């Protein structure tokens, strides 16, 4: 009589991200969702040069400046609290892609709001973080279309698609691993337990 071999346990690490990392991750995710929605509404639905568009822009700028604060806090937290080791059992290319996507996301999280701040500075438009005055970035020429037009194209048309691609890869990778025997969502979720 043969005995069926025992099924190997799911290969995963015991460690989850720290509470601070989890809170900052989801605050940043919510901020990005708000920025994407407001940016789309401002540029695609609101009438140009209308009070409605100005109000949406005020919200968009405040969320963008908030993102700078959150990402600085997230990077600081990560330096002081290293993340748990990667999930075991992943192919080398999966680990490489995950690391690359994370690095690209961090770079975009820094670059995109700074680019928006530079764009607003080039137009000499007032900047505020939820009603608190924020100075323009220094050394940005103002009222100069040769500066503001490329900044706008980079901020609105190019960087946003890099963001969307990186987010699709990030979320898609997490969902894929969740169902391919390498569950990961519990490590960043405040509501899930280790499977």
Secondary structure, 3 states (H helix, E strand, C coil): CCCCCCCCCCCCCCCCCCHHHHHHHHHHHHHHHHHHHHHHHHHHHCCCCCHHHHHHHHHHHHHHHHHHHHHHHHHHHHHHCCCCCCCCCCCHHHHHHHHHHHHHHHHHHHHHHHHHHHHHHHCCCCEEECCEEECCCCCCCCCCHHHHHHHHHHHHHHHHHHHHHHHHHHHHHHHHHHHCCCCCHHHHCCCCCCC
